[in-house]
Amino acid sequence: MLEEGNRSDAFVVILAGRAEVVRGDERVNELGPGEFIGEVGLVLSRTRNASVRAVTDMLVLVADAGRFKQLLDEVPGMARAVLDTLEDRLAEN
């Protein structure tokens, strides 16, 4: 589980399974395959703005901050996808 308020030190891509996003005591979203977690904290150097908990068994890809930056440089479309999602998530706050 990733805890709200903790330092964001990883980018997590969900390959299989589902997770819920909780801010305070409120469930604000559910995420599934192809979606990711951790970009807000890594891009903006902030602590986690929500907790994320698995609701099913999950298979994930975890990248530390350095690998996250490499992914943005090396994977076509990754930077655009991260920026689009970042924009949506910041608008929700």
C-alpha positions, 0 to 999 in steps of 0.5 A: 500500500502507498500511504498519503503524505509519505514521500513519493519515491516510485512510479508504479504501472499496473499490469494486472489487477485493481487498486483503489485510491483513497484521499482522507477517508474518501474513495476517489478512484479505482485504477486498473491495467495500463494506469499508473501511480506516483507521477504527481509526487515524482514530477512535482517533488511532493509527498503522496496526495492519496493512499493506494490499496490493492483490491485484487491481486496485482502485477505491477512494474515499479520504477524508482525516480531515476528509471522514471526519468529514463522512461519519459525519455525512452518510451514514445508517448510516455511523457505525454501520457504522464502529463495528461494524467498529471493534469487530470489529477491536479484538476481533481484536487 
